[in-house]
Amino acid sequence: MEQENSSTEPIIKTFKSREKHMCIKRGNLSLPECDTPGIPGTVTQRTCVFGGARIVLMPITDALHLVHGPIGCASCTWDIRGSKSSDSKLYKQGCSSDLKEKDIIFGGERKLYDSIIELHKLHDPGAIFVYATCVSGVIGDDIKSVCNEAERITSCRVIPVQSEGFQDHNKTKGHWIGCDALIDSVIGTSEMGVEDATPFDINILGEFNVAGDLWGIKPLLEYLGLNIISAITGDSKVEEIAKSHHAKLNIVQCQKSSNYLAKKMEKKYGIPSLKVNFFGIESTITSITEIVEFFDHEEMKIKANNLIENGLKNLDEKLREYKQRLNGKTVALYVGGNKAWSLVRAFEELGMNVIMSGTKNGIKEDYENIRDVVKEGTLIVDDANSTELMRLLKKYKPNLLISGAKEKYIALKLGVSFCDFNHDRISAFAGFKGFLEFAKEVDAAVSTSVWNIVKTELRQKSIKEDIHV
Ligand code: SF4
C-alpha cells in the first residue's frame, strides 16, 4: 500500500518534536524516534513504571499485591489485566497502604508494616508483593527493610518491588523491575521432587492468560508431552514459579515484557529460551515446530504432526466466510509492543492489510521487529496521543483499529470499527481454536451493520438520510 511521506512533509499536523515519532516503512532505515520522555502538552497515554511492574506480577493468582502509596495509584491500576485464574482469586483484591498527608510528613513504614501483617492474617497468601510508588519513593520509605521484617514475622514471602513511577518515562523499565522481583525473591526458592522432574520440563514466559489465552496454548504443549512447571505469570501460583529454575527450556510468548527474564534465567540457571508466538496459524505451527526441534524427540515429532494436522482440519472451511468479508480490508494496530509485530501475520492470514502499527512504550528493538514484519509503505507510530491518533485515523481511514480501552471511543466516534486486543478483551485468541475466535471477532467488528444506521465524521451516509426520516 503506497502512502505519501517525504522527509520534509510531516505525516500529520503535530508538534515539531513529535514529527519524527512517525515514519513510513521504506527499506531497513525506517524507524521512528522512540523511548524519549513525553513532551509537556502532548498528553502521552503511557502508564508509569509502577504500572509496568504490576502488569507483569499481577496475574500470580495466590499472591496479594499491596501498593504502598496514595490510594490513586492502586485504584487506577486495580484489575488492569483481564488475566483469568483457574483457582485462587486472591490476586483480584485491591490492596493499598493508602498514604495520607500525615504519612507523607511522618513516614509510612509503620503503616505499611501493619498493613502487611493484617493482610497476612486475613488471607494467608502465597506471597505479598509490595510496590513502591512515587510518593513512597519521594518520602524515602525503606520498603525493603519493612518487607524483610514482615517476612521474618509471618514466614510468608514478602517481596519488595522497587517500582517508583518516576524512575523512567517508559513502563518497560517496570516490566524489568517486576522480573527482577521474581528472579531475586521467588525463582529458585523451592525445589521440585525428583519424581516430578521429566526431560521435557518447560516454563511459558510472558503469557499472562488475558481472556484465557494460556488455556489455548497449554493443551497443545501438553499433547506434545511437555511438562509445564510454570507459566510466568498467567494463572500461576507462587510455588510453581519458585520451582521454575528446574526447566529445560523457557518459551517466551510476550518478548517485550519477558525476554529480560529469559536472559536472566539463562545466565543464572543455564536455561535456554525460544521466542514463540501462538497468535495466528503460521506462527502457531512455527512455534510448535521449533519447540519440537529443540527437544529432538521422535515421538514428540509424530505428535506434533498430528497436532498440526488436527488443528488445521476444517479450519479453512470454517474461516472461509470470514475471509470473504475481510479480504482487502485495512487494519491499524496501536497496541502493546509485542502485539505490534506478532499480530501482523495473523491479519494477513485473514486477507487483511496492516497499514499502520504503533505502540506507546516501544523501544528501538520493538520498532525493529515491527519494521521487519510490515510491508513497504506501512506507517509506524510511536507514542501517539489522542489527537494524533484521531488525525491518523482520519487520514488513513482504516477499516479497523486494534487497540485498548483508551483508544476505543476515539475510533468508534469517528466511525472506525474497533477490536480490543489489550487487557479488557473477553475472548481468547491463542492457538488454532483461538484464531477462529479471532476471525469471528474481527469480522463482527468490521462487518457490523451498525455503520449503516449511524453517521460519523468518517461515515457521512446514514440509513436515516436514505429513508428521509
Ligand atoms: S506510581 Fe507515580 S506515576 Fe504511577 S500512578 Fe502512582 S503517582 Fe502516578
Boltz pocket constraint, residues with backbone or C-beta under 6 A from the ligand:
constraints:
  - pocket:
      binder: B
      contacts: [[A, 48], [A, 49], [A, 50], [A, 51], [A, 69], [A, 72], [A, 73], [A, 76], [A, 132], [A, 133], [A, 134], [A, 135], [A, 163], [A, 164], [A, 165], [A, 166]]
      max_distance: 6.0
